[in-house]
């Protein structure tokens, strides 16, 4: 061993790699094929960040001496760093043939396989790493993340729990476990873990972000905003923290605060395309006026066109942008199709991979057997979408249809979810766009149904792809998708007046039925009937009106109707449900006070309540106000059983006509208004006539059972699906 090599090894061992590098070069100049100089010189070059030099030395070494596992391992590292993944995989496998118990090689092989989408092979590699070295923390963590991508959320949770048990100060593992628990709807454990995490590691920004998600899931909005703000303060360079904070600020009706957060993040990372998309599509949760709505929509369209013209690119739209055009659909405008098409086109231009096509959709003949039908949604549980779709999913004849349920996280489990899953193949999708697409595509579906598009980011971006030859959506979110890969919008004749096709980018399918929510899972009467106002904390001696809708549905134009009703009925009080976001309640209270003056003092915001108690609240009121231009859906169907008279003003858009469909079917169309003045007059007439209200209530109660039990829509869906078989 020459003197240069000896001194290089001494320096290398002392971690003085930069000083060792020129000595390795000197040693190799004197003896070009010296194995120790080649190997350790390559390792030093790799440590110093010179992967090309490391690879050149290892190539020379492996060409001259018998292969060694460590040499193949380090050459794999160098090849991977240079983007030569396939060659790196071959080197890791060569190392493992020579040294099967090489845990680090198994782990790194798993990472490369995972990056190539070979998730099952990656799982085997991570498992082998842990079999040979149960203490390999990195392999356990990587295996957990891979399990998430494979849709095995429970396995990921268990692995991450073990990571945290073995290394309580591993902030990344704690944060990942919190997010995984939230995906499994295990909210209490997630919140306890997140709170303990920031107590233990108060400087870890990722733990404050995890706490923000956990507090939000628990409904603690102010606490969530504070946690996200602390994440931003501790790591302003990680833009996802700012995205989380600003999104929640806007949901809480603090649009100005959201814009300020986005502006600060943009100053720190001007090239971050997701920030530009967020600003372009920012919509007020509680609009101040109709003019403000028009301005926001016009600004959105202009900003989207500008993004397209600038050629802005998104590498990972789910994590860089991760928002949906949710509020657009509640403005009651007829140009949603134009705006949503512009958003879809801009996203496709920014992220061409969104328009991915599953291999079986390339025109080849379909695989034999039953028609394979998939339903993809986060909301297939006891929520509005689950209540709307459960009978349709269960009604597809299993002799003709192989049904697949693709559940988007968080994964809620309740009686309705279990009923939906019965006799179906259930897939739990990861919050990973490419992995989720791959899992759906692997089923080679004939038809993929999105019960709603616009309420969940992962579903929105999946809908840009062609994952089945036929792709449909329906009224879980009452608006067109604006996306060319969605072929049909399944709706109902009572909801779609003549000319409604113009509102849809999809082919509009009108099912000839009024059973909009077939076999509706209504709450048993004994759970809500007869509680009385006193038991519910309501005033007993005044006429009570209720508008039991989410506050973001109450557009400024409806304020005029509220003012007219309260002015015409000086004794009446109006009940509105407080929002899940306290800022929305405060913003609407402020808007109503400004526009209604003293009349607004007769509006009470009642606390949020369980569903049965909410129905009891409706039952205890005298008249239900269905708002316009967007009315109630599922809430209306809950209200039917109470018989509380409903006043509605249907328009030309489907989302304004749910109550009208039910009232027409029940023979109670006399409470359907055509103008705001007409609306006010009907409410006043009802409230002044005990006899008319009693007759209305009796008729509706008698009709509601039939409306709830009607399954005609199931037959319509089955016929539409079976037409694909033909």
DAMOBEL-V526124 format. One record per residue. N is the residue number from 1. RES is the residue in three letters. SS is DSSP state (~ for helix, > for strand, _ for the rest). OMEGA is omega in degrees with one decimal (* if undefined). Layout:
# DAMOBEL-V526124
<<N & RES & SS & OMEGA> <N & RES & SS & OMEGA>>
This chain:
# DAMOBEL-V526124
<<1 & UNK & _ & -178.6> <2 & UNK & _ & -172.4> <3 & UNK & ~ & 179.8> <4 & UNK & ~ & -179.8> <5 & UNK & ~ & -179.4> <6 & UNK & ~ & -179.4> <7 & UNK & ~ & 177.6> <8 & UNK & ~ & -179.6> <9 & UNK & ~ & 179.0> <10 & UNK & ~ & 178.9> <11 & UNK & ~ & 179.7> <12 & UNK & ~ & 179.9> <13 & UNK & ~ & 178.1> <14 & UNK & _ & 178.6> <15 & UNK & _ & 176.0> <16 & UNK & _ & -170.0> <17 & UNK & ~ & -177.5> <18 & UNK & ~ & 178.4> <19 & UNK & ~ & -178.4> <20 & UNK & ~ & -172.4> <21 & UNK & ~ & -179.9> <22 & UNK & ~ & 178.2> <23 & UNK & ~ & 173.3> <24 & UNK & ~ & 178.8> <25 & UNK & ~ & 178.1> <26 & UNK & ~ & 179.5> <27 & UNK & ~ & -178.6> <28 & UNK & ~ & 176.0> <29 & UNK & ~ & 178.7> <30 & UNK & ~ & -176.6> <31 & UNK & _ & -170.2> <32 & UNK & _ & -176.1> <33 & UNK & _ & 179.6> <34 & UNK & _ & -174.7> <35 & UNK & ~ & -177.4> <36 & UNK & ~ & 179.3> <37 & UNK & ~ & 178.5> <38 & UNK & ~ & -175.0> <39 & UNK & ~ & -176.5> <40 & UNK & ~ & 174.4> <41 & UNK & ~ & 176.1> <42 & UNK & ~ & 179.4> <43 & UNK & ~ & 179.0> <44 & UNK & ~ & 178.9> <45 & UNK & ~ & 177.5> <46 & UNK & ~ & -179.8> <47 & UNK & ~ & -179.7> <48 & UNK & _ & 177.2> <49 & UNK & _ & 179.8> <50 & UNK & _ & -176.4> <51 & UNK & ~ & -178.5> <52 & UNK & ~ & 178.4> <53 & UNK & ~ & 178.4> <54 & UNK & ~ & -178.0> <55 & UNK & ~ & -179.5> <56 & UNK & ~ & -179.4> <57 & UNK & ~ & -179.5> <58 & UNK & ~ & 174.8> <59 & UNK & ~ & 178.4> <60 & UNK & ~ & -178.8> <61 & UNK & ~ & -175.1> <62 & UNK & ~ & 176.2> <63 & UNK & ~ & -171.0> <64 & UNK & ~ & -176.6> <65 & UNK & _ & 175.9> <66 & UNK & _ & -175.9> <67 & UNK & _ & 176.8> <68 & UNK & _ & -176.7> <69 & UNK & ~ & -176.9> <70 & UNK & ~ & 178.9> <71 & UNK & ~ & 176.9> <72 & UNK & ~ & -179.6> <73 & UNK & ~ & -178.2> <74 & UNK & ~ & 175.5> <75 & UNK & ~ & 176.0> <76 & UNK & ~ & 177.4> <77 & UNK & ~ & -178.0> <78 & UNK & ~ & -179.8> <79 & UNK & ~ & 178.9> <80 & UNK & ~ & 180.0> <81 & UNK & ~ & -179.7> <82 & UNK & _ & 177.4> <83 & UNK & _ & -178.7> <84 & UNK & _ & -170.2> <85 & UNK & ~ & -177.2> <86 & UNK & ~ & 178.1> <87 & UNK & ~ & 178.1> <88 & UNK & ~ & 177.7> <89 & UNK & ~ & 178.7> <90 & UNK & ~ & 178.8> <91 & UNK & ~ & 177.7> <92 & UNK & ~ & -179.9> <93 & UNK & ~ & 175.9> <94 & UNK & ~ & 177.9> <95 & UNK & ~ & -177.4> <96 & UNK & ~ & 173.6> <97 & UNK & ~ & -179.8> <98 & UNK & ~ & -175.6> <99 & UNK & _ & -172.9> <100 & UNK & _ & -177.1> <101 & UNK & _ & -176.3> <102 & UNK & _ & -172.1> <103 & UNK & ~ & -179.0> <104 & UNK & ~ & 177.9> <105 & UNK & ~ & 176.0> <106 & UNK & ~ & -178.3> <107 & UNK & ~ & -178.0> <108 & UNK & ~ & 174.5> <109 & UNK & ~ & 178.2> <110 & UNK & ~ & 179.5> <111 & UNK & ~ & 179.3> <112 & UNK & ~ & 178.0> <113 & UNK & ~ & 178.3> <114 & UNK & ~ & -179.7> <115 & UNK & ~ & 178.8> <116 & UNK & _ & 178.8> <117 & UNK & _ & 179.5> <118 & UNK & _ & -169.1> <119 & UNK & ~ & 179.4> <120 & UNK & ~ & 177.3> <121 & UNK & ~ & 177.1> <122 & UNK & ~ & 177.1> <123 & UNK & ~ & 179.2> <124 & UNK & ~ & -179.5> <125 & UNK & ~ & 178.9> <126 & UNK & ~ & 178.7> <127 & UNK & ~ & 178.1> <128 & UNK & ~ & 178.6> <129 & UNK & ~ & -178.8> <130 & UNK & ~ & 177.0> <131 & UNK & ~ & -179.2> <132 & UNK & ~ & -179.6> <133 & UNK & _ & -177.4> <134 & UNK & _ & -179.8> <135 & UNK & _ & -176.1> <136 & UNK & _ & -173.4> <137 & UNK & ~ & -177.5> <138 & UNK & ~ & 179.9> <139 & UNK & ~ & 179.6> <140 & UNK & ~ & 179.4> <141 & UNK & ~ & 179.6> <142 & UNK & ~ & 178.4> <143 & UNK & ~ & 177.7> <144 & UNK & ~ & 179.3> <145 & UNK & ~ & 177.3> <146 & UNK & ~ & 177.2> <147 & UNK & ~ & 176.6> <148 & UNK & ~ & -178.8> <149 & UNK & ~ & 177.4> <150 & UNK & _ & 179.2> <151 & UNK & _ & 179.8> <152 & UNK & _ & -173.1> <153 & UNK & ~ & -179.8> <154 & UNK & ~ & 177.9> <155 & UNK & ~ & 178.2> <156 & UNK & ~ & 178.6> <157 & UNK & ~ & -176.5> <158 & UNK & ~ & 178.4> <159 & UNK & ~ & -179.1> <160 & UNK & ~ & 173.9> <161 & UNK & ~ & 179.0> <162 & UNK & ~ & 175.8> <163 & UNK & ~ & -177.8> <164 & UNK & ~ & 178.3> <165 & UNK & ~ & -177.8> <166 & UNK & ~ & -176.9> <167 & UNK & _ & -174.8> <168 & UNK & _ & -178.9> <169 & UNK & _ & 177.0> <170 & UNK & _ & -174.7> <171 & UNK & ~ & -178.7> <172 & UNK & ~ & 179.7> <173 & UNK & ~ & 178.1> <174 & UNK & ~ & -179.6> <175 & UNK & ~ & 179.6> <176 & UNK & ~ & 178.1> <177 & UNK & ~ & 177.4> <178 & UNK & ~ & -179.4> <179 & UNK & ~ & -179.9> <180 & UNK & ~ & 176.8> <181 & UNK & ~ & 177.3> <182 & UNK & ~ & 176.9> <183 & UNK & ~ & 178.9> <184 & UNK & _ & -180.0> <185 & UNK & _ & 176.0> <186 & UNK & _ & -165.8> <187 & UNK & ~ & -178.2> <188 & UNK & ~ & 178.9> <189 & UNK & ~ & 179.5> <190 & UNK & ~ & -178.1> <191 & UNK & ~ & 178.9> <192 & UNK & ~ & 179.7> <193 & UNK & ~ & -177.6> <194 & UNK & ~ & 179.2> <195 & UNK & ~ & 177.4> <196 & UNK & ~ & -178.9> <197 & UNK & ~ & -178.3> <198 & UNK & ~ & 172.9> <199 & UNK & ~ & -176.7> <200 & UNK & ~ & -175.7> <201 & UNK & _ & -171.7> <202 & UNK & _ & -179.5> <203 & UNK & _ & -176.9> <204 & UNK & _ & -177.8> <205 & UNK & ~ & -176.8> <206 & UNK & ~ & 178.3> <207 & UNK & ~ & 174.6> <208 & UNK & ~ & 176.6> <209 & UNK & ~ & 177.3> <210 & UNK & ~ & 177.5> <211 & UNK & ~ & 177.3> <212 & UNK & ~ & 178.7> <213 & UNK & ~ & -177.5> <214 & UNK & ~ & 178.2> <215 & UNK & ~ & 178.6> <216 & UNK & ~ & 179.2> <217 & UNK & ~ & 179.0> <218 & UNK & _ & -179.7> <219 & UNK & _ & -179.6> <220 & UNK & _ & -168.4> <221 & UNK & ~ & 179.9> <222 & UNK & ~ & 178.7> <223 & UNK & ~ & 179.0> <224 & UNK & ~ & 178.5> <225 & UNK & ~ & 179.5> <226 & UNK & ~ & -179.7> <227 & UNK & ~ & 178.5> <228 & UNK & ~ & 177.7> <229 & UNK & ~ & 178.0> <230 & UNK & ~ & 176.2> <231 & UNK & ~ & 178.7> <232 & UNK & ~ & -178.1> <233 & UNK & ~ & -177.5> <234 & UNK & ~ & -180.0> <235 & UNK & _ & -177.5> <236 & UNK & _ & -179.1> <237 & UNK & _ & 178.4> <238 & UNK & _ & -167.8> <239 & UNK & ~ & -179.0> <240 & UNK & ~ & 177.9> <241 & UNK & ~ & 177.2> <242 & UNK & ~ & 177.5> <243 & UNK & ~ & 179.1> <244 & UNK & ~ & -177.6> <245 & UNK & ~ & -176.2> <246 & UNK & ~ & 178.9> <247 & UNK & ~ & -178.4> <248 & UNK & ~ & 175.9> <249 & UNK & ~ & -179.1> <250 & UNK & ~ & 175.6> <251 & UNK & ~ & -179.4> <252 & UNK & _ & 175.9> <253 & UNK & _ & 174.4> <254 & UNK & _ & -178.4> <255 & UNK & ~ & 178.9> <256 & UNK & ~ & 178.0> <257 & UNK & ~ & 178.4> <258 & UNK & ~ & -179.9> <259 & UNK & ~ & 178.5> <260 & UNK & ~ & 178.5> <261 & UNK & ~ & 178.1> <262 & UNK & ~ & -179.1> <263 & UNK & ~ & 178.7> <264 & UNK & ~ & 179.9> <265 & UNK & ~ & 179.0> <266 & UNK & ~ & 176.9> <267 & UNK & ~ & 179.6> <268 & UNK & ~ & -176.9> <269 & UNK & _ & -173.4> <270 & UNK & _ & -178.1> <271 & UNK & _ & -177.4> <272 & UNK & _ & -173.2> <273 & UNK & ~ & -179.3> <274 & UNK & ~ & 177.7> <275 & UNK & ~ & 178.8> <276 & UNK & ~ & 178.0> <277 & UNK & ~ & 179.8> <278 & UNK & ~ & 179.9> <279 & UNK & ~ & -179.0> <280 & UNK & ~ & -172.9> <281 & UNK & _ & -178.9> <282 & UNK & _ & 179.9> <283 & UNK & _ & 179.5> <284 & UNK & _ & 177.0> <285 & UNK & _ & 176.7> <286 & UNK & _ & -175.5> <287 & UNK & _ & -179.2> <288 & UNK & _ & -177.1> <289 & UNK & _ & 175.6> <290 & UNK & ~ & 177.9> <291 & UNK & ~ & 178.4> <292 & UNK & ~ & 176.9> <293 & UNK & ~ & -178.7> <294 & UNK & ~ & -180.0> <295 & UNK & ~ & -179.3> <296 & UNK & ~ & -179.9> <297 & UNK & ~ & 178.1> <298 & UNK & ~ & 178.1> <299 & UNK & ~ & 179.9> <300 & UNK & ~ & -179.0> <301 & UNK & ~ & 178.9> <302 & UNK & ~ & -178.6> <303 & UNK & ~ & 178.0> <304 & UNK & ~ & 177.8> <305 & UNK & ~ & 179.1> <306 & UNK & ~ & 177.9> <307 & UNK & ~ & 179.9> <308 & UNK & ~ & -179.6> <309 & UNK & ~ & 179.8> <310 & UNK & ~ & -179.2> <311 & UNK & _ & 179.4> <312 & UNK & _ & -176.5> <313 & UNK & _ & 174.3> <314 & UNK & _ & 176.8> <315 & UNK & _ & -176.6> <316 & UNK & _ & -172.9> <317 & UNK & ~ & -177.7> <318 & UNK & ~ & -177.0> <319 & UNK & ~ & 179.3> <320 & UNK & ~ & -178.3> <321 & UNK & _ & 168.6> <322 & UNK & _ & 179.2> <323 & UNK & _ & 178.3> <324 & UNK & _ & 179.0> <325 & UNK & _ & -168.6> <326 & UNK & ~ & -170.9> <327 & UNK & ~ & 179.5> <328 & UNK & ~ & -170.7> <329 & UNK & ~ & -175.8> <330 & UNK & ~ & -179.8> <331 & UNK & _ & 179.4> <332 & UNK & _ & 179.0> <333 & UNK & _ & -177.8> <334 & UNK & _ & -178.4> <335 & UNK & _ & 178.0> <336 & UNK & ~ & -178.1> <337 & UNK & ~ & -179.2> <338 & UNK & ~ & -177.5> <339 & UNK & ~ & -177.9> <340 & UNK & ~ & 175.0> <341 & UNK & ~ & 178.2> <342 & UNK & ~ & 177.6> <343 & UNK & ~ & 179.7> <344 & UNK & ~ & -179.5> <345 & UNK & ~ & -179.8> <346 & UNK & ~ & 176.5> <347 & UNK & ~ & 179.2> <348 & UNK & ~ & 177.9> <349 & UNK & ~ & -178.6> <350 & UNK & ~ & -178.2> <351 & UNK & _ & -177.4> <352 & UNK & ~ & 179.6> <353 & UNK & ~ & 176.9> <354 & UNK & ~ & -176.8> <355 & UNK & ~ & -179.8> <356 & UNK & _ & 179.7> <357 & UNK & > & 178.8> <358 & UNK & _ & -176.4> <359 & UNK & ~ & -175.4> <360 & UNK & ~ & 179.3> <361 & UNK & ~ & -176.9> <362 & UNK & _ & 177.9> <363 & UNK & _ & 179.3> <364 & UNK & _ & 178.0> <365 & UNK & _ & -177.7> <366 & UNK & _ & 174.3> <367 & UNK & _ & -177.6> <368 & UNK & _ & 176.3> <369 & UNK & _ & -177.5> <370 & UNK & _ & 176.3> <371 & UNK & > & -179.0> <372 & UNK & > & -174.8> <373 & UNK & > & 179.0> <374 & UNK & > & 173.7> <375 & UNK & > & -174.8> <376 & UNK & > & -178.3> <377 & UNK & > & 168.1> <378 & UNK & _ & -163.2> <379 & UNK & _ & -178.7> <380 & UNK & _ & 174.5> <381 & UNK & _ & -176.0> <382 & UNK & _ & -180.0> <383 & UNK & _ & -172.5> <384 & UNK & ~ & -178.2> <385 & UNK & ~ & 178.4> <386 & UNK & ~ & 178.8> <387 & UNK & ~ & -179.8> <388 & UNK & ~ & -168.3> <389 & UNK & ~ & -170.5> <390 & UNK & ~ & -177.0> <391 & UNK & ~ & 177.9> <392 & UNK & ~ & -177.9> <393 & UNK & ~ & -178.9> <394 & UNK & ~ & -176.9> <395 & UNK & ~ & 178.2> <396 & UNK & _ & -175.9> <397 & UNK & _ & -175.2> <398 & UNK & _ & 175.3> <399 & UNK & _ & -178.1> <400 & UNK & _ & -171.7> <401 & UNK & > & 171.2> <402 & UNK & > & -170.1> <403 & UNK & > & 177.8> <404 & UNK & > & 175.8> <405 & UNK & > & 178.2> <406 & UNK & > & -175.7> <407 & UNK & > & -179.9> <408 & UNK & > & -179.1> <409 & UNK & _ & -3.2> <410 & UNK & _ & -175.1> <411 & UNK & _ & 179.9> <412 & UNK & _ & -178.2> <413 & UNK & _ & 174.4> <414 & UNK & _ & -173.8> <415 & UNK & ~ & -179.4> <416 & UNK & ~ & 176.6> <417 & UNK & ~ & -179.9> <418 & UNK & ~ & 177.1> <419 & UNK & ~ & 177.7> <420 & UNK & ~ & -175.8> <421 & UNK & ~ & -175.3> <422 & UNK & _ & 178.9> <423 & UNK & _ & 175.5> <424 & UNK & _ & 173.2> <425 & UNK & > & -172.7> <426 & UNK & > & 177.7> <427 & UNK & > & 176.0> <428 & UNK & > & -176.1> <429 & UNK & > & 172.9> <430 & UNK & _ & 174.9> <431 & UNK & _ & -176.9> <432 & UNK & _ & -170.2> <433 & UNK & ~ & -177.5> <434 & UNK & ~ & -179.5> <435 & UNK & ~ & 179.5> <436 & UNK & ~ & 176.7> <437 & UNK & ~ & -178.7> <438 & UNK & ~ & 179.9> <439 & UNK & ~ & 178.6> <440 & UNK & ~ & -177.5> <441 & UNK & ~ & -177.8> <442 & UNK & _ & -179.1> <443 & UNK & _ & 178.8> <444 & UNK & _ & -178.0> <445 & UNK & _ & 169.8> <446 & UNK & _ & -178.9> <447 & UNK & > & 174.8> <448 & UNK & > & -179.4> <449 & UNK & > & 169.7> <450 & UNK & > & -179.3> <451 & UNK & _ & 175.0> <452 & UNK & _ & 172.6> <453 & UNK & _ & 179.4> <454 & UNK & _ & -178.2> <455 & UNK & _ & -175.9> <456 & UNK & _ & -173.5> <457 & UNK & ~ & -177.1> <458 & UNK & ~ & 178.6> <459 & UNK & ~ & 179.7> <460 & UNK & ~ & -174.8> <461 & UNK & ~ & 172.2> <462 & UNK & ~ & -175.3> <463 & UNK & _ & 174.0> <464 & UNK & _ & -174.4> <465 & UNK & _ & 173.5> <466 & UNK & > & -176.3> <467 & UNK & _ & 175.4> <468 & UNK & _ & 179.0> <469 & UNK & _ & 174.8> <470 & UNK & > & 179.5> <471 & UNK & > & -175.8> <472 & UNK & > & 168.0> <473 & UNK & > & -177.9> <474 & UNK & > & -161.3> <475 & UNK & _ & 171.7> <476 & UNK & _ & 167.5> <477 & UNK & _ & -164.3> <478 & UNK & _ & -176.5> <479 & UNK & _ & 174.7> <480 & UNK & _ & 176.2> <481 & UNK & _ & -174.6> <482 & UNK & _ & -172.9> <483 & UNK & _ & -179.9> <484 & UNK & _ & -179.5> <485 & UNK & _ & 177.9> <486 & UNK & _ & -168.5> <487 & UNK & _ & -173.9> <488 & UNK & > & 170.6> <489 & UNK & > & -177.0> <490 & UNK & > & -179.1> <491 & UNK & > & -171.9> <492 & UNK & > & -176.3> <493 & UNK & ~ & -179.2> <494 & UNK & ~ & -177.8> <495 & UNK & ~ & -169.6> <496 & UNK & _ & 177.6> <497 & UNK & _ & 179.2> <498 & UNK & _ & -179.9> <499 & UNK & _ & -177.9> <500 & UNK & ~ & 179.0> <501 & UNK & ~ & -177.5> <502 & UNK & ~ & -177.4> <503 & UNK & ~ & -171.0> <504 & UNK & _ & 169.6> <505 & UNK & _ & 177.8> <506 & UNK & _ & 168.2> <507 & UNK & > & -177.4> <508 & UNK & > & 176.0> <509 & UNK & > & 177.8> <510 & UNK & > & 173.6> <511 & UNK & > & -173.6> <512 & UNK & _ & -176.5> <513 & UNK & _ & 173.4> <514 & UNK & _ & -178.7> <515 & UNK & _ & -171.6> <516 & UNK & _ & 176.2> <517 & UNK & _ & -172.7> <518 & UNK & _ & 179.2> <519 & UNK & _ & -172.7> <520 & UNK & _ & -178.6> <521 & UNK & _ & -179.5> <522 & UNK & _ & 176.9> <523 & UNK & _ & 179.3> <524 & UNK & _ & -174.5> <525 & UNK & ~ & -177.6> <526 & UNK & ~ & -180.0> <527 & UNK & ~ & -175.3> <528 & UNK & _ & -170.7> <529 & UNK & _ & 170.2> <530 & UNK & _ & -178.9> <531 & UNK & _ & 178.3> <532 & UNK & ~ & -175.4> <533 & UNK & ~ & -177.0> <534 & UNK & ~ & -179.1> <535 & UNK & ~ & -179.0> <536 & UNK & ~ & 179.7> <537 & UNK & _ & -177.5> <538 & UNK & _ & 175.8> <539 & UNK & _ & -173.2> <540 & UNK & _ & -168.3> <541 & UNK & _ & -180.0> <542 & UNK & _ & 173.6> <543 & UNK & _ & -178.1> <544 & UNK & > & 171.4> <545 & UNK & > & 176.7> <546 & UNK & > & 172.1> <547 & UNK & > & -167.8> <548 & UNK & _ & -176.6> <549 & UNK & _ & 172.2> <550 & UNK & _ & -172.1> <551 & UNK & ~ & -179.7> <552 & UNK & ~ & 177.1> <553 & UNK & ~ & -174.4> <554 & UNK & _ & -178.1> <555 & UNK & _ & -178.6> <556 & UNK & ~ & -179.3> <557 & UNK & ~ & 178.0> <558 & UNK & ~ & 177.8> <559 & UNK & ~ & -179.6> <560 & UNK & ~ & 178.5> <561 & UNK & ~ & 178.1> <562 & UNK & ~ & -180.0> <563 & UNK & ~ & -179.2> <564 & UNK & ~ & -179.4> <565 & UNK & ~ & -178.0> <566 & UNK & ~ & 177.8> <567 & UNK & ~ & -179.4> <568 & UNK & ~ & -174.8> <569 & UNK & _ & -170.9> <570 & UNK & _ & -179.2> <571 & UNK & _ & -170.7> <572 & UNK & _ & 172.0> <573 & UNK & > & 179.6> <574 & UNK & > & 177.1> <575 & UNK & > & 173.3> <576 & UNK & > & 178.5> <577 & UNK & > & 174.4> <578 & UNK & _ & -178.1> <579 & UNK & _ & 173.8> <580 & UNK & _ & 177.2> <581 & UNK & _ & -175.3> <582 & UNK & ~ & 178.5> <583 & UNK & ~ & 176.9> <584 & UNK & ~ & 177.3> <585 & UNK & ~ & -179.2> <586 & UNK & ~ & -177.8> <587 & UNK & ~ & 178.9> <588 & UNK & ~ & 177.2> <589 & UNK & ~ & -179.5> <590 & UNK & ~ & 179.8> <591 & UNK & ~ & -178.6> <592 & UNK & ~ & 178.4> <593 & UNK & ~ & -179.0> <594 & UNK & ~ & -174.0> <595 & UNK & ~ & -174.7> <596 & UNK & ~ & -179.5> <597 & UNK & ~ & -175.4> <598 & UNK & ~ & 179.4> <599 & UNK & ~ & -177.3> <600 & UNK & ~ & 178.9> <601 & UNK & ~ & 178.1> <602 & UNK & ~ & 174.7> <603 & UNK & > & -179.6> <604 & UNK & > & 175.1> <605 & UNK & > & -175.4> <606 & UNK & > & -178.6> <607 & UNK & _ & 176.5> <608 & UNK & _ & -174.1> <609 & UNK & _ & 172.1> <610 & UNK & _ & -172.4> <611 & UNK & ~ & -177.7> <612 & UNK & ~ & 179.6> <613 & UNK & ~ & 177.1> <614 & UNK & ~ & 176.6> <615 & UNK & ~ & 176.6> <616 & UNK & ~ & 178.2> <617 & UNK & ~ & 178.3> <618 & UNK & ~ & -179.3> <619 & UNK & ~ & -176.4> <620 & UNK & _ & -177.7> <621 & UNK & _ & -175.5> <622 & UNK & _ & -178.5> <623 & UNK & > & 176.6> <624 & UNK & > & 177.3> <625 & UNK & > & 174.1> <626 & UNK & _ & -173.4> <627 & UNK & _ & 172.4> <628 & UNK & _ & 11.4> <629 & UNK & _ & 177.0> <630 & UNK & _ & -175.9> <631 & UNK & _ & -178.8> <632 & UNK & _ & 176.1> <633 & UNK & _ & -180.0> <634 & UNK & ~ & 179.7> <635 & UNK & ~ & 177.8> <636 & UNK & ~ & -179.1> <637 & UNK & ~ & 173.5> <638 & UNK & ~ & -175.7> <639 & UNK & ~ & -175.0> <640 & UNK & ~ & -175.5> <641 & UNK & _ & -178.4> <642 & UNK & _ & -176.4> <643 & UNK & _ & 177.8> <644 & UNK & _ & -177.1> <645 & UNK & > & -177.9> <646 & UNK & > & 174.3> <647 & UNK & > & -175.7> <648 & UNK & > & 176.4> <649 & UNK & _ & -177.4> <650 & UNK & _ & 176.0> <651 & UNK & _ & -178.5> <652 & UNK & _ & -179.9> <653 & UNK & _ & -178.8> <654 & UNK & ~ & -172.4> <655 & UNK & ~ & 176.9> <656 & UNK & ~ & -165.6> <657 & UNK & _ & -178.0> <658 & UNK & ~ & 179.8> <659 & UNK & ~ & 179.9> <660 & UNK & ~ & 179.2> <661 & UNK & ~ & -179.8> <662 & UNK & ~ & -177.6> <663 & UNK & ~ & 178.0> <664 & UNK & ~ & 179.4> <665 & UNK & ~ & -179.3> <666 & UNK & _ & -178.8> <667 & UNK & _ & -176.8> <668 & UNK & _ & -177.1> <669 & UNK & ~ & -180.0> <670 & UNK & ~ & 178.9> <671 & UNK & ~ & 175.3> <672 & UNK & > & -176.9> <673 & UNK & _ & 176.8> <674 & UNK & _ & 178.2> <675 & UNK & _ & 177.6> <676 & UNK & ~ & 178.4> <677 & UNK & ~ & 178.2> <678 & UNK & ~ & 178.9> <679 & UNK & ~ & -179.1> <680 & UNK & ~ & -178.0> <681 & UNK & ~ & -179.8> <682 & UNK & ~ & 178.7> <683 & UNK & ~ & -178.7> <684 & UNK & ~ & 179.9> <685 & UNK & ~ & -179.7> <686 & UNK & ~ & -174.5> <687 & UNK & ~ & -179.5> <688 & UNK & ~ & -175.4> <689 & UNK & _ & 177.2> <690 & UNK & ~ & -177.1> <691 & UNK & ~ & -179.5> <692 & UNK & ~ & 178.5> <693 & UNK & ~ & -179.5> <694 & UNK & ~ & 179.4> <695 & UNK & ~ & 179.0> <696 & UNK & ~ & -177.6> <697 & UNK & ~ & -179.6> <698 & UNK & ~ & -179.5> <699 & UNK & ~ & -177.9> <700 & UNK & ~ & 179.1> <701 & UNK & ~ & 179.3> <702 & UNK & ~ & -176.9> <703 & UNK & ~ & -170.3> <704 & UNK & ~ & -179.6> <705 & UNK & ~ & 178.4> <706 & UNK & ~ & 178.1> <707 & UNK & ~ & 180.0> <708 & UNK & ~ & -174.2> <709 & UNK & ~ & -175.6> <710 & UNK & _ & 179.6> <711 & UNK & _ & -175.3> <712 & UNK & ~ & -179.7> <713 & UNK & ~ & 177.6> <714 & UNK & ~ & 178.5> <715 & UNK & ~ & 178.4> <716 & UNK & ~ & 177.5> <717 & UNK & ~ & -178.7> <718 & UNK & ~ & 179.5> <719 & UNK & ~ & -179.7> <720 & UNK & ~ & 179.6> <721 & UNK & ~ & -177.9> <722 & UNK & ~ & 175.2> <723 & UNK & ~ & 177.0> <724 & UNK & ~ & 179.9> <725 & UNK & ~ & 179.0> <726 & UNK & _ & *>>
